[in-house]
């Protein structure tokens, strides 16, 4: 078997499963992109089996500490273990992530369940090569109505994978309705965000909505309106949803009709909208908001841009705080693993100092149980969120 000799200072020796190009001392056996390789230390001791792609910044990703191949038996076993975990933690859910990459021991494989349909993404070359085996394993384990391949993530460029969206089993799925935590969604598996919905936020919609009854709610970066819909269903007095995408606002309108609630949708850049609203509040021509939700896409894709991202987070928090009524609530989220919870909280504090405002922490938020976290791979814990109350009279 071809393989890599790993430098003694590599993160692999601290328990991580990723190997970067700078951590490789020697390549032997002429491995090709997508191959399974052996990892060895500088004394030729075996460290595990990994997938290999020299085109990627992460050259090797360990998937087993034993000698192992990515064959049918492997996928049946690992996918089966992942399904068993979800059946324990969320047995009644029909919208859930069944397999989540490294967290389930299959680096680069995403499998989402939408009732009787499955959506597959392969984010690494090794998994993309083995799509037929993965599809056969899913057929054997779950007998789904159909399977959609959604290889349209921008992350694929780094792996040298050509984007592709196609039906790999079953007929073409038409848009359909499914419910998650009491909210109904129109779902299009071929064009919806991510694989159809942001499944990692479903529990947080309900967690934030409990503060919404009788309140004037603003949902910024709303996408398909998950927070806005949950708040409207929870009895909010008024709900406004803002997103730069007109398609997203159209989706909010359809979902609002489906749930029989009223939501005002505004297609606008959320930064610009917050700036305009903050100015209106400042000159007294607009009533302040009672609950503001900030759930932007990741502002940073790498460590080099973290500083700029924190400035962006500070800006939206500062403007939101100026728009909150005394005793108002702000729920805010960050989905980049490059910005940890402490750094994200620091940007909120910086904004509060400038506002000035005193915030009391009401709740911490994270990703759903179907996005499990591995202690040895901190990148698996990417979604963090906080709900704060603006203390009056301080």
C-alpha positions as CSV (number, residue, x, y, z in Angstrom):
1,X,0.0,0.0,0.0
2,X,1.2,3.5,-0.8
3,X,1.5,5.9,2.0
4,X,2.9,8.9,3.8
5,X,5.6,9.4,6.4
6,X,4.3,12.0,8.9
7,X,6.4,14.6,10.5
8,X,6.7,14.2,14.3
9,X,5.1,17.7,14.9
10,X,2.0,16.9,13.0
11,X,-1.4,17.4,14.6
12,X,-2.0,13.6,14.0
13,X,0.0,13.0,17.1
14,X,-2.3,15.2,19.2
15,X,-5.3,13.1,18.1
16,X,-6.4,15.0,15.0
17,X,-7.2,13.1,11.8
18,X,-6.1,15.6,9.2
19,X,-2.7,15.8,7.6
20,X,-1.5,19.0,5.8
21,X,1.1,19.2,3.1
22,X,3.6,20.8,5.5
23,X,3.2,17.8,7.9
24,X,4.4,15.2,5.4
25,X,8.0,14.1,5.5
26,X,7.9,11.6,2.6
27,X,5.4,10.1,0.1
28,X,6.0,6.5,-1.0
29,X,4.4,4.1,-3.4
30,X,3.1,6.8,-5.9
31,X,-0.5,7.3,-4.5
32,X,-3.0,8.9,-6.8
33,X,-5.8,11.5,-5.9
34,X,-8.6,9.6,-4.2
35,X,-6.5,6.6,-3.1
36,X,-6.4,5.0,0.3
37,X,-3.0,5.4,1.8
38,X,-1.1,4.2,4.9
39,X,0.0,6.7,7.4
40,X,3.3,6.0,9.2
41,X,5.5,7.8,11.7
42,X,9.3,8.5,11.2
43,X,10.0,5.0,12.7
44,X,7.8,3.3,10.2
45,X,5.1,2.5,12.7
46,X,1.5,2.3,11.3
47,X,-0.8,5.2,12.3
48,X,-3.9,4.5,10.3
49,X,-5.6,4.4,6.9
50,X,-6.4,7.7,5.2
51,X,-7.8,9.1,2.0
52,X,-5.3,11.1,-0.1
53,X,-5.5,14.1,-2.4
54,X,-2.4,16.2,-3.0
55,X,-4.6,18.9,-4.7
56,X,-6.3,19.7,-1.4
57,X,-4.9,21.7,1.5
58,X,-5.7,18.8,3.7
59,X,-3.7,16.2,1.9
60,X,-4.8,13.2,3.9
61,X,-7.8,12.5,6.1
62,X,-7.5,9.5,8.4
63,X,-10.7,7.4,8.6
64,X,-9.4,4.4,10.6
65,X,-6.5,3.5,12.9
66,X,-6.5,0.1,11.4
67,X,-5.7,-1.1,7.9
68,X,-8.9,-0.5,6.0
69,X,-10.3,-0.1,2.5
70,X,-13.3,1.9,1.3
71,X,-15.3,-1.0,0.1
72,X,-18.9,-2.0,0.3
73,X,-18.5,-3.7,3.7
74,X,-16.9,-0.5,5.1
75,X,-19.8,1.8,3.9
76,X,-22.5,-0.7,5.1
77,X,-20.9,-0.7,8.6
78,X,-20.1,3.0,9.0
79,X,-23.3,4.3,7.5
80,X,-25.2,1.7,9.5
81,X,-23.5,3.0,12.7
82,X,-24.4,6.6,11.8
83,X,-28.1,5.7,11.2
84,X,-28.2,3.8,14.5
85,X,-26.9,7.0,16.3
86,X,-29.7,9.1,14.8
87,X,-32.3,6.5,15.6
88,X,-31.2,6.8,19.2
89,X,-31.0,10.6,19.4
90,X,-33.9,11.7,17.2
91,X,-36.0,8.7,16.2
92,X,-39.2,10.5,15.3
93,X,-37.5,13.1,13.0
94,X,-38.1,12.8,9.2
95,X,-35.7,15.7,8.5
96,X,-32.2,14.8,9.7
97,X,-28.6,14.5,8.7
98,X,-27.7,10.7,8.6
99,X,-24.0,11.0,7.9
100,X,-21.8,13.9,8.6
101,X,-18.3,13.5,7.3
102,X,-15.5,13.1,9.8
103,X,-18.0,13.0,12.7
104,X,-19.2,9.7,11.4
105,X,-15.8,8.4,10.3
106,X,-16.4,8.9,6.5
107,X,-14.4,12.1,5.6
108,X,-16.2,14.2,3.0
109,X,-19.6,12.2,2.9
110,X,-22.8,14.0,3.7
111,X,-26.1,12.2,3.6
112,X,-29.4,14.0,4.5
113,X,-32.8,12.4,4.9
114,X,-35.9,14.2,3.8
115,X,-38.6,11.8,4.7
116,X,-38.3,9.0,2.1
117,X,-35.7,10.8,0.0
118,X,-32.0,10.9,0.5
119,X,-29.6,13.7,-0.6
120,X,-25.9,12.8,-1.0
121,X,-22.8,15.1,-1.2
122,X,-19.3,14.0,-1.6
123,X,-16.8,16.7,-0.6
124,X,-13.6,14.7,-1.0
125,X,-12.1,13.1,-4.2
126,X,-12.0,9.6,-2.6
127,X,-15.7,9.6,-1.8
128,X,-16.6,11.1,-5.2
129,X,-14.8,8.2,-6.9
130,X,-16.8,5.8,-4.8
131,X,-20.3,7.2,-5.3
132,X,-21.7,4.0,-6.9
133,X,-20.6,1.9,-3.9
134,X,-22.2,4.5,-1.5
135,X,-25.5,4.5,-3.4
136,X,-25.6,0.7,-3.4
137,X,-25.0,0.7,0.4
138,X,-27.8,3.2,0.9
139,X,-30.2,1.1,-1.2
140,X,-29.3,-2.0,1.0
141,X,-29.7,-0.1,4.3
142,X,-32.7,2.1,3.7
143,X,-34.5,1.3,0.5
144,X,-35.3,5.0,-0.1
145,X,-37.8,6.3,-2.6
146,X,-35.0,8.1,-4.4
147,X,-31.5,9.5,-4.0
148,X,-30.3,13.0,-5.2
149,X,-26.6,13.8,-5.7
150,X,-26.0,17.4,-4.7
151,X,-22.3,18.0,-5.5
152,X,-22.7,21.7,-6.0
153,X,-20.8,23.0,-2.9
154,X,-18.1,25.6,-3.5
155,X,-15.8,23.5,-1.4
156,X,-15.5,21.0,-4.3
157,X,-13.0,23.3,-6.1
158,X,-10.3,22.6,-3.5
159,X,-10.7,18.8,-4.1
160,X,-10.6,19.1,-7.9
161,X,-14.2,17.8,-8.2
162,X,-16.5,18.9,-11.0
163,X,-19.9,20.2,-9.7
164,X,-22.8,18.0,-10.5
165,X,-26.5,17.7,-9.5
166,X,-28.4,14.7,-10.6
167,X,-30.9,12.0,-9.7
168,X,-29.0,8.7,-9.0
169,X,-31.9,6.6,-7.9
170,X,-35.7,6.9,-8.4
171,X,-37.6,9.4,-10.4
172,X,-37.2,13.2,-10.4
173,X,-38.5,14.6,-7.1
174,X,-41.0,17.4,-7.3
175,X,-41.0,20.0,-4.5
176,X,-42.8,18.7,-1.5
177,X,-43.8,19.6,2.1
178,X,-42.1,18.4,5.2
179,X,-42.3,19.4,8.9
180,X,-39.4,20.1,11.3
181,X,-40.1,21.0,14.9
182,X,-43.6,22.1,14.1
183,X,-42.7,24.3,11.1
184,X,-43.7,23.3,7.6
185,X,-41.3,23.8,4.7
186,X,-41.5,23.6,0.9
187,X,-38.5,21.5,0.0
188,X,-36.8,21.4,-3.4
189,X,-34.0,18.8,-3.2
190,X,-32.4,19.9,-6.4
191,X,-32.2,23.7,-5.9
192,X,-32.7,24.4,-2.2
193,X,-30.0,25.8,0.0
194,X,-27.4,23.2,1.2
195,X,-29.2,19.9,0.5
196,X,-32.7,21.5,0.8
197,X,-32.7,23.1,4.3
198,X,-30.4,24.2,7.0
199,X,-30.9,21.1,9.1
200,X,-28.4,22.1,11.8
201,X,-30.6,25.0,12.9
202,X,-34.0,23.2,13.2
203,X,-33.8,23.0,17.0
204,X,-32.6,26.6,17.3
205,X,-35.7,27.9,15.5
206,X,-37.9,26.6,18.3
207,X,-35.4,27.7,21.0
208,X,-35.5,31.3,19.8
209,X,-39.2,31.4,19.0
210,X,-40.1,30.9,22.7
211,X,-39.1,34.6,23.2
212,X,-41.3,35.8,20.3
213,X,-44.9,35.9,21.6
214,X,-46.4,39.3,21.3
215,X,-43.1,40.8,20.0
216,X,-42.0,42.7,17.0
217,X,-39.5,40.4,15.3
218,X,-36.7,41.0,12.8
219,X,-35.0,38.0,11.1
220,X,-31.9,39.0,9.2
221,X,-30.1,36.8,6.7
222,X,-33.4,34.8,6.8
223,X,-32.8,32.3,3.9
224,X,-36.1,30.3,3.7
225,X,-37.4,31.9,6.9
226,X,-36.9,29.2,9.5
227,X,-36.6,31.6,12.5
228,X,-39.3,34.0,11.1
229,X,-41.7,31.1,10.6
230,X,-41.1,29.7,14.1
231,X,-41.6,33.1,15.7
232,X,-44.8,33.8,13.7
233,X,-46.2,30.4,14.8
234,X,-45.2,31.2,18.4
235,X,-47.5,34.3,18.4
236,X,-45.2,37.2,17.4
237,X,-47.1,40.4,16.9
238,X,-45.2,41.2,13.7
239,X,-42.4,39.4,11.8
240,X,-40.1,40.9,9.1
241,X,-37.6,38.7,7.2
242,X,-34.7,40.1,5.3
243,X,-32.4,38.4,2.8
244,X,-30.3,39.7,-0.1
245,X,-31.8,36.9,-2.3
246,X,-35.2,37.5,-3.9
247,X,-35.5,33.7,-4.3
248,X,-35.1,33.4,-0.6
249,X,-37.8,36.0,0.1
250,X,-40.1,34.2,-2.4
251,X,-39.4,30.9,-0.5
252,X,-40.3,32.7,2.8
253,X,-43.6,33.8,1.2
254,X,-44.5,30.3,0.1
255,X,-43.5,28.9,3.5
256,X,-45.6,31.5,5.3
257,X,-48.6,30.6,3.2
258,X,-48.0,27.0,4.0
259,X,-47.9,27.6,7.7
260,X,-50.9,30.1,7.5
261,X,-48.9,33.0,9.1
262,X,-48.1,36.5,8.0
263,X,-44.5,37.6,7.4
264,X,-43.2,40.7,5.7
265,X,-40.4,39.7,3.3
266,X,-37.8,42.3,2.2
267,X,-35.1,41.6,-0.4
268,X,-32.2,43.7,0.7
269,X,-28.6,43.4,1.8
270,X,-28.9,42.8,5.5
271,X,-25.9,45.2,6.3
272,X,-27.7,48.0,4.3
273,X,-31.0,47.2,5.9
274,X,-29.7,47.3,9.4
275,X,-27.9,50.6,8.7
276,X,-31.1,52.2,7.4
277,X,-33.2,50.9,10.2
278,X,-30.7,52.1,12.9
279,X,-30.8,55.6,11.3
280,X,-34.7,55.6,11.5
281,X,-34.6,54.5,15.2
282,X,-32.0,57.2,15.9
283,X,-34.1,60.0,14.6
284,X,-37.3,58.7,16.3
285,X,-39.3,57.9,13.1
286,X,-39.3,54.1,13.7
287,X,-40.4,52.0,16.7
288,X,-37.7,49.7,18.1
289,X,-37.6,46.0,17.6
290,X,-38.3,43.5,20.4
291,X,-36.4,40.5,19.0
292,X,-33.7,40.6,16.4
293,X,-32.2,37.4,14.9
294,X,-28.9,37.5,13.1
295,X,-28.0,34.2,11.2
296,X,-25.5,35.2,8.5
297,X,-23.6,32.9,6.2
298,X,-20.0,32.4,7.2
299,X,-18.0,35.6,6.9
300,X,-14.7,33.7,6.7
301,X,-13.5,30.6,4.8
302,X,-10.0,30.6,6.2
303,X,-7.9,31.7,9.2
304,X,-6.4,34.7,7.2
305,X,-9.8,36.4,6.9
306,X,-10.9,35.9,10.6
307,X,-10.0,39.5,11.6
308,X,-12.1,41.0,8.8
309,X,-15.0,38.6,9.6
310,X,-15.0,39.8,13.2
311,X,-15.3,43.4,12.1
312,X,-18.4,42.3,10.0
313,X,-19.9,40.5,13.0
314,X,-19.2,43.6,15.2
315,X,-20.9,45.9,12.7
316,X,-24.2,43.9,12.5
317,X,-24.3,43.5,16.3
318,X,-23.7,47.2,16.9
319,X,-26.5,48.2,14.6
320,X,-28.9,45.6,15.9
321,X,-28.3,46.7,19.5
322,X,-29.1,50.3,18.6
323,X,-32.4,49.0,17.2
324,X,-33.5,47.0,20.2
325,X,-36.1,48.2,22.6
326,X,-35.1,48.1,26.3
327,X,-35.5,44.5,27.5
328,X,-35.3,43.4,23.9
329,X,-33.7,40.1,22.8
330,X,-31.0,39.5,20.3
331,X,-30.2,36.0,19.0
332,X,-27.1,35.7,17.0
333,X,-25.2,32.9,15.3
334,X,-21.9,32.1,13.7
335,X,-21.3,29.1,11.4
336,X,-17.6,29.3,10.8
337,X,-15.3,26.8,12.6
338,X,-12.5,29.3,12.1
339,X,-14.2,31.7,14.5
340,X,-14.5,30.0,17.9
341,X,-17.2,30.7,20.5
342,X,-14.9,32.9,22.6
343,X,-13.8,35.0,19.6
344,X,-17.4,35.4,18.4
345,X,-18.6,36.4,21.9
346,X,-15.7,38.9,22.0
347,X,-17.0,40.6,18.8
348,X,-20.4,40.9,20.4
349,X,-18.8,42.4,23.6
350,X,-16.9,44.9,21.4
351,X,-20.2,46.0,19.8
352,X,-21.9,46.3,23.2
353,X,-19.1,48.5,24.5
354,X,-19.5,50.9,21.6
355,X,-23.4,50.9,21.6
356,X,-23.2,51.2,24.7
357,X,-25.3,48.3,26.0
358,X,-25.4,45.8,28.8
359,X,-26.4,42.3,27.6
360,X,-27.4,39.4,29.8
361,X,-26.9,35.9,28.4
362,X,-30.2,34.0,28.2
363,X,-29.2,30.9,26.3
364,X,-26.3,29.2,24.4
365,X,-27.0,27.5,21.1
366,X,-25.3,24.9,18.9
367,X,-25.8,22.5,16.1
368,X,-28.4,19.7,16.3
369,X,-27.5,16.2,17.6
370,X,-27.4,14.9,14.0
371,X,-24.3,17.0,13.5
372,X,-22.2,15.3,16.3
373,X,-19.0,16.8,17.6
374,X,-15.7,14.9,17.9
375,X,-13.4,16.1,20.7
376,X,-10.2,15.4,18.7
377,X,-11.5,17.4,15.7
378,X,-12.6,20.8,16.9
379,X,-13.6,21.8,13.4
380,X,-16.7,19.5,13.8
381,X,-18.1,22.0,16.4
382,X,-18.7,24.9,14.0
383,X,-22.2,26.4,14.8
384,X,-22.4,28.6,17.9
385,X,-25.1,31.0,19.0
386,X,-26.2,33.2,21.9
387,X,-29.4,34.8,23.0
388,X,-29.0,38.0,25.0
389,X,-31.4,40.3,26.7
390,X,-30.7,44.1,26.5
391,X,-30.9,45.3,30.1
392,X,-32.9,48.5,30.4
393,X,-31.8,51.6,32.3
394,X,-28.1,50.8,32.4
